[in-house]
Amino acid sequence: MSGFRRRGGDIVYRGPGITIGSYLYDTPGGGEMTREVVHAHDGSVVVLPYTGTHVVMMRQFRAPVDEVIYELPAGKRDVAGEDPVDAARRESIEEAGLDPGTLTLLHTFYNTPGYSDEESWLYLAEDLMPVPPDPQGPEEVAAQIVELTLDEALSLVASGVIKDAKTIIGLYALARRLS
């Protein structure tokens, strides 16, 4: 339907978390184009822990942007054969120290389809039971868990404090669900 057709390409980098390919495409107008594509792992999960009154988020350092940012717990689907809902439960426990009694899929989305094929599964986590967290890596160890009302979190989005796309998607999805 689009008129674009991948004609060929090569893998130009293969690492532990991503692979980068360079591909040649035929275009609808009879031309051609080359695009580099970041092939992510098997996708990722995003968890929106909601207590009924507050959203549980993290403030953690992110090296690519060299900032401490607000974000929802999330992580790669990096356990072979793991279902997304099981990955969401694992990430909620590891990062937030919360074992959700209920996980509801709200959305799936592409993170940055202009250059990557990574897909994320966004889950609403409810009926939360506190458990010992199991942080993975120095950023998670140093992360701060914060609880905000949905209105407080949305105000941080509106003011530009919350800039993380998956978190913004999650907060607006919850606002829509509750309206």
C-alpha positions in Angstrom: 0.0 0.0 0.0 2.8 2.4 0.8 4.8 1.8 -2.3 8.1 1.5 -0.4 10.0 -1.8 -0.7 13.1 -2.8 1.1 15.5 -4.0 -1.6 18.5 -5.0 0.5 20.9 -4.1 3.3 23.5 -5.1 5.8 23.9 -5.2 9.5 26.5 -2.6 10.3 26.7 -3.0 14.1 25.7 -5.8 16.5 25.8 -5.2 20.2 24.4 -6.7 23.4 21.2 -4.6 23.3 20.8 -3.4 19.8 21.7 -4.1 16.2 21.9 -1.4 13.5 21.1 -2.1 9.9 21.6 0.0 6.8 18.9 -0.7 4.2 18.2 0.4 0.7 14.5 1.0 -0.2 12.7 1.6 -3.5 10.4 4.6 -3.2 6.9 5.1 -4.7 8.2 7.7 -7.2 10.7 5.3 -8.7 13.7 6.5 -6.6 15.6 4.9 -3.8 16.6 5.8 -0.3 18.9 4.4 2.4 17.8 4.3 6.0 19.7 3.2 9.1 17.5 1.3 11.6 18.1 0.5 15.2 16.8 -3.0 15.8 16.0 -3.2 19.5 15.8 -6.3 21.7 12.4 -8.0 21.9 10.7 -4.7 23.0 10.1 -3.3 26.4 7.4 -2.9 29.0 6.2 0.2 30.8 4.4 -0.1 34.2 2.1 2.5 35.6 1.7 1.7 39.3 -1.5 3.3 40.5 -2.6 3.2 44.1 -6.1 4.5 43.4 -4.9 8.0 44.5 -1.3 8.2 43.4 1.0 7.3 40.5 4.3 5.7 41.6 7.2 7.0 39.5 11.0 7.0 39.6 13.5 9.9 39.5 16.6 8.4 38.0 19.7 9.4 36.1 19.7 8.7 32.4 23.2 8.8 30.7 22.0 9.5 27.1 20.4 12.8 28.2 22.8 13.4 31.2 19.9 14.3 33.5 17.8 12.9 36.4 14.3 12.5 34.9 10.9 11.4 36.1 9.7 8.2 34.6 7.5 5.2 35.0 9.2 1.9 35.8 10.2 0.2 32.6 12.6 -2.3 31.1 13.6 -4.5 28.3 12.0 -7.8 27.5 15.3 -9.5 27.9 14.3 -12.8 29.4 14.0 -15.5 26.7 10.4 -16.5 26.1 9.0 -14.1 28.8 5.5 -12.8 28.1 5.1 -9.0 28.3 2.8 -9.2 31.3 5.4 -11.2 33.2 8.1 -8.8 32.2 5.9 -5.9 33.5 5.5 -7.7 36.9 9.2 -8.3 37.1 10.1 -4.7 36.3 7.5 -3.4 38.8 9.1 -5.5 41.5 12.7 -4.7 40.5 12.3 -1.0 40.2 9.4 0.1 42.4 9.3 -2.7 45.0 5.6 -3.2 44.1 4.0 -6.5 43.1 0.9 -5.8 41.2 -2.2 -7.9 41.9 -3.7 -6.7 38.6 -1.9 -5.8 35.3 -4.1 -4.4 32.5 -2.6 -3.7 29.1 -3.4 -0.1 28.1 -1.5 0.3 24.9 1.3 -0.9 22.7 3.4 1.8 20.9 6.5 2.3 18.9 9.0 4.4 20.9 10.9 6.2 18.1 9.7 4.8 14.7 11.8 7.3 12.8 14.9 5.2 13.5 14.0 2.2 15.7 11.7 -0.8 15.6 11.4 -1.0 19.4 7.8 -1.6 20.6 6.6 -1.1 24.2 3.7 -2.7 26.1 2.2 -0.3 28.6 0.5 -1.8 31.7 -1.6 -0.3 34.4 -0.6 -1.9 37.7 -3.1 -2.0 40.5 -3.7 -3.8 43.8 -0.1 -3.2 44.7 1.7 -5.1 47.4 5.0 -3.7 48.7 7.9 -6.2 48.3 11.7 -5.8 48.5 12.9 -4.1 45.3 15.7 -5.7 43.2 17.4 -2.8 41.4 19.5 -3.7 38.4 22.4 -1.4 37.8 23.8 1.8 39.4 21.0 4.0 38.0 18.3 2.0 39.6 20.2 1.6 42.9 20.4 5.4 43.1 16.8 6.1 41.9 14.3 7.8 44.1 10.7 6.4 44.2 8.1 9.2 44.2 4.3 9.2 44.5 2.3 11.9 42.8 -1.3 12.5 42.3 -2.3 12.2 38.7 -3.0 16.0 38.7 0.5 16.7 40.1 2.1 14.4 37.5 0.2 16.0 34.6 1.2 19.5 35.9 4.8 18.3 35.6 4.2 17.2 32.0 2.5 20.6 31.2 5.4 22.5 32.8 8.0 20.5 30.9 9.5 18.8 33.9 8.4 15.4 32.8 9.9 14.9 29.3 10.0 11.1 29.0 7.6 9.9 26.2 6.6 6.6 27.7 5.7 8.3 31.0 3.7 11.0 29.2 1.8 8.3 27.2 1.1 6.4 30.4 -0.1 9.4 32.3 -2.5 10.5 29.6 -3.7 6.9 29.2 -4.5 6.8 32.9 -6.2 10.2 32.7 -8.4 9.1 29.8 -9.2 5.8 31.6 -10.3 7.7 34.7 -12.4 10.3 32.9 
